[in-house]
């Protein structure tokens, strides 16, 4: 272990004695991109780096070469989402670091691990988090020699590849489990639980064959699809839901559940089954039963809807009340509905438990990766000799 000294930086504390402090503005150039979100094109030739981990596409490039890209505002403000090389476009509220006078890969590891903490302490809070250029320019590094930084980068790249491979494998397992869960739901709500029953063609693409004694019925004869709206206040105990997710805010107004929340625009293919009080904003519809059709079964059916065929083609994926009202549902006896729901509740609980454990593994790997990077880019650990 090398002799250590106080770095003067809270998040880092001690660093090796010979490491030198320097501000970012002295070791690279910093500028913003010049593209807007509206310039994104899914069929574009070049990567388009925006203020999120998602890489869009664009028809033109504005930079060519190495660059570290830092989100300037929004939910990801101060996060280093991308290390880019080659030809690419950059959003106008993303900072691009280039023309490096030091190992750019080491700077990328250091920035992505340390800078978010500094950002959270000193960001300019307005309606959304944002980062000012001086904050980035004056960010302080504690740097080893170039030779030592090269050794650290080589070591971290090898270790991160191992971690990323494990992460990818686990994510594939999660995706497979989610697909299996959907297939279990689809099979139960369209075929029932009796494998020996005689079948007939339902005439509906997403349903396919159904038991011979079942029928199909439009959603509008079973459920009332209601609009959402913004609450009059954001202070209260009622959770507020949008399309595909629950908001972090609450309100005083409420509707009484249970209900099935259906996406209106944006994330339209993730229905939500909600019990208790709730409020839904205008990106989500809510469904209430108006005849003997179990609401929980409707939720399971909604998981399987062919949204691509039913949705309205606009700038965002969208569903109207009419779209939902005209979707055909499989209709069976009340007893069969109850049996299917009990079966699916048990199966989904089992699958969800496995998925939850897999996601915990991903979280553990992510924490380990961050800890590993932190320990080596701050000199807490030395790269072992070969």
N, C-alpha and C positions, 0 to 999 in steps of 0.2 A: 504494500500500500504506500503510495507516494506521500510526501509531507503535504499537509493541507493548509489552506488559508481561508479567511472569511471573504466570500465573494462580494458582500454588500448587497446581494440580491436575495430577498426573502425566500422565494420559491426554490432557490438553488442552495443557499447557505454555504457550505464548504466546497472548495474546488482545489485541485492540485496547485501547489505554490507557484509553479512556472507558467501557469495559464494566464493569458493576457485579456484584459477587458477592452472592448471596442464597440462603438455604436454601429448599427446596421448601415447607416447612410455612408459610412466610410468604406464599406466592403462590397457594395453593389449599387446599381441604379434602380430607382423605384418610379414607376409610372402606372397610370390606370389604363384599362382597355378603352375601346371606343365603339363597341357594339352594343346594341340594345336587344332586349329579350325578343322583340318582334322580328328580329333578323334570323332567329332560329329556324332551321329547316331540317326535318327528320331525315331527308334524303341528301343533305348537304355533304360535300366532299371532305370538309375539314372539321376537326373537333372544335367545339365552342364551349369554353369554360365560363360557367356562371357562378352564382353565389351559393352553391350547394355541391354536395358530392356527385350529383348527377352531371354527366357530360352530355351536352346537347351537340347538335351538328349545325354547320353553317356553310353557305355557298362560297365563302371567301375566307382568306386568312389575313390577319393583320400583324402577326409576329412569326418569326422563323428563328428557332434556336432554343436554348435552355431557359426555363423560367420557373420560378416558384410563385404560385398564385394564392393570394390571400383575399378572402371575402371582405368587402369594405363595409357592408351593412346587412340588415336583415337578421334572421334568426341565427345565421352562421357567421356573423361579424367577427373578424379576427381569427377565424379558423383557416388553417392551411389545408385546403382540400386536394390540391393537385401539384405535382411536380411534372412539368411538361417539357417536351423536346420535339423539334420539328416545326411544321407549319400548323398554326392554329389561330383561332379568334378568341378574344377575351372581352367579357362584359365590362361596360363602362364603370361599374362600381366594384370591380375586382382589381386589386393592385398586383402588378407584375414586377417581380424582382429579377434582374438580369445583369449581364456584364460583370460577373463575379470576380472578386480579387481574392477569393478564398474558396475552399472546396464546397460547391453548391449543394452536394448531397448531405454533407454534414450540417450545413445551414438549414436544410429542409428538415432533417431529423430534429434539430434543436428548436427551430421555430414552431413546428407542429406540436411539439411536446410542451414547450415553456410559454410561448406567446399567449395562448388562450387565457392563462391565469392573469397575465398582465392586462390583457384586454378587458377581462371581467372586472378588474379593479378600477380601471380608468376610462372605460368607454363613455362616449358622449351619449347619454340617454335622452332620446326625444320620444317620438311615437314608436320607433323601432331602434334596436341597438345599432350603433354606427361607430366607425373608427376613423379618426382624423390622420392625415398623412404624417404630421410630426410625431405621433405616438409610435408609428412604425419606424420612422427615420431614426428616432432616438432610442429605440429598443437596444438594450445592452447585452452583448454576448461575452461569455468567458470562453476563450478559444485555446486549444492546444496547438502545437506545431502542425504544419501541413502534413508531415510524415505520420504523426500520431493520429490526426484526423482521418487520414486515408485508412489506417489500420482499423479505426473504430467503424468507419463506413463499411469496409469489407466484412467485418464481423457482424454488424447489425443487419446488413443485407442478407447474409446467410441465415441468421436466426429468424428474421422477419419472413423470409420465404417459407421456412418450416412452419411458423405460426400461421401464416396466411393459407398454407396448404391445408392445415388442420381445420382452420376456420371455414374454408371453402367446402371441405368434406362434410362438416357438420351442417352447414347451410343447405347443402344438397339433400342431406337426410331430412331436414326440416321441410324443405319444399316437397319432397316425396311423401312425407307424412301428411302434409296439407292436401296434396292431390288425392291421397288415399282416403282421407276424411271426406272430401267432397264426393268421391266415387261411392263411398258407403252411404252418404246421405242421398245421393241421386238414385241409387239402386233401391233404397228403402221407400222413398216417397213416390217413385214411379212404378215399382214392381211389387211392393208389399213385402211381407215376411214369409209367405208360403211359396217355396220354390217349385211346388208341384201344380200350382194353379194354372188353369188354361188361360192363355193370353189372347189379346186382340190389339189391332193397331189403333192408337188413340187419334191419329191424324195430326198430332202436334209434334213438331220436330224435337223440341227439348225434352218431351216426355217419352216418345217412342211407344213401345208396346206396354199395355197395362192389363191387369187381371180382367177377365171377361165380364165380371159383374161391376166393375168400376165405370165411371163416366168422367167427362171433363166439363169444366164450367168456367166462364169468365170471372176474373177477380172481382169485377164490379158487383156481382151478385152475392159476394161473400164478405166484402170488406169496403169500408169507406176510406178512401185515400185523401188525407187532409194536408193542407199547406203548412209550412213552417213560417216563422217571422222573427225578426229581431225582438228580444225582450225590451221592455221599457227601462229596465235597470239591470246593471250587472252585479248588484250586491244582493246576496241571498244564499239559500241552501240548495236550490234546485240545479242539478247538473244540466248544462246546455250542450246539445248534440248537433253536429253538422253531418255532412255526407261522409260516411265511412269512419267517423271518429267522434270521441267525446272531447269537448273543449276543456280547457283548464279553468274557465270562468263559470260562475254560477249566477242565478238570478232569483228574484222574488216570485215572479209569476211561475205558474206550473200547470201542467196537464197531468192527469192521473193515468198511470200505466195499469196493466201491461200494454205494450205496443210493439209493433215492428217498425223500425225506422228504415226508410228506403232512400237511396241516393237520388237526388234530383239533378245535380250537375257536379262535375269533377269526378270524385271516386264513387261511381254509381254501383259498383258490383260487390259492395260489402254491406249487406243488410245487418241491422243490429236488433237484438231482442232485448227490450228494456222493461224492467218492472219498477214499481214505485213511481214517484213524481219525476217529471222530466220537462224539458223545453227543447223544441227543435227549431233551428233557424231555417232560412229560406233555401238552403242547399239540400234539405232533407224533407221528405214527406213522412207522415206517420199513418199507420194503418190500424183501424178498429174493426172488429168483427161485427157484421150485421145479420149473420145467420149461423147455423150450427157448423162452423168450420173452425177448428182449433187454431188459435193464433200462433202457438209454438210450431205447429205443423206448417203454417204459412211461412214462418221464418225459415224453416228447413227447405221449403220449396224455393224461396227467394234466393237461397245460397246457390241454387242450381240453374236459375234463369239464364237464358241465352241473351245476355245484355247487348251483344253486338248486333243481333237481329232486331231487337226491340227499340234500341236507343235512337234518339234524334241526332242527326249529324250536324253539329255546330262546332265552334272553335273548341269548346270543351265537350267531353262526353256528357250527354244529357238525357234525362227521362222526363216525360210529362205525365200528368195524371191519366191522360188518355192511354199512353203507352202501358202503364201499369194496369189500368182497368181492363184492358183487352187481352192481357196475358191469361191463357187458359191454365187452370189448376186441375190436378187429378182429384176426383171426388170419390170417397169411399165411406164406409159406415163409421159412426162415432167410435165404436169399439176398435176398429182397425186404426183409426187416427190415434187413439190413446196408446195402443200397442206399439205403433211405429215410433211415437214420441218417446216412450219409455226406452225402447231399444236404442234409439239414436242418442238420447241423453247419456246412457251408459257408455256407448261406444265412443262418443265424442269426448266424454270426460276422461276416458282412458287415453285416447290419442292426444288430447290437449295436455295431459300430465306428462307424457313423453316429450312433446314439443317444448313444454315449459322447462324441463330439465336440459334439453338441448340448447335452449336459449341462454340458460345459466352458464353452460359450458362456453358459449360464445362470449358472454360477458367476462368470464374468468380469463379467457384467452386475450381479450382486448385489454383488460387491466394488466395482465402480465406483459403484454407487448409494450404498453406505455411505460410501465415500470422499468423494463429492460432498457428501452431507449433513454429514459431519464438517467438511469444509473451510469450509462456509458458516456452520454454527451455532456454530463456534468462532472465526469472524472471520479465518481464514487467507486467505480470498478474499473480495473484495467483489462484490456484485451489479453487473454491468456496467450503465452508463447506457444508456438507450434512444436 
